[in-house]
Amino acid sequence: MIMSVLWTYPIMELVDSIDDSGKAASPLLPENIKNYLIDIDGTVGEDIPNEEPERMISAEAYPDAIMTINRWFEEGHQICFFTARTEEHREVTEEWLEMKGFRYHSLLMGKPRGGNYHWIDNHVVRATRYTSRFTDLVRKNAEIEVFED
């Protein structure tokens, strides 16, 4: 499966970083800025399967999601919608996001389907499972899986 991205707004200015050996490493966002990767179907609006694209344009959006995501955008955070919709659904997805008033920087198509995601990265990854509504994020301690040291 091919994933592709479309940038709609300029990406935040990145900060140079150095690895433990003193070599240049991948640049980072400023500490106070987050990269939000946000699912679409069932997270910011009605859950529409790829097999029923005719329903995508008329899907309901969750008002609290629009308000929260647009606030994060205004605060300078990076907003990337990361969806299991395929590239053939890009146009209707962009139209829907615009029609519903979502502000975002990028749209990444082709996320693997099926859930049960396990993201492995050399940067801090935080996951927030959406269950019923968007609110301010709160901190909670939880048990996580990590690689053995």
Order of alpha helices (4+ residues) and beta strands (2+ residues): beta-beta-beta-beta-alpha-beta-alpha-beta
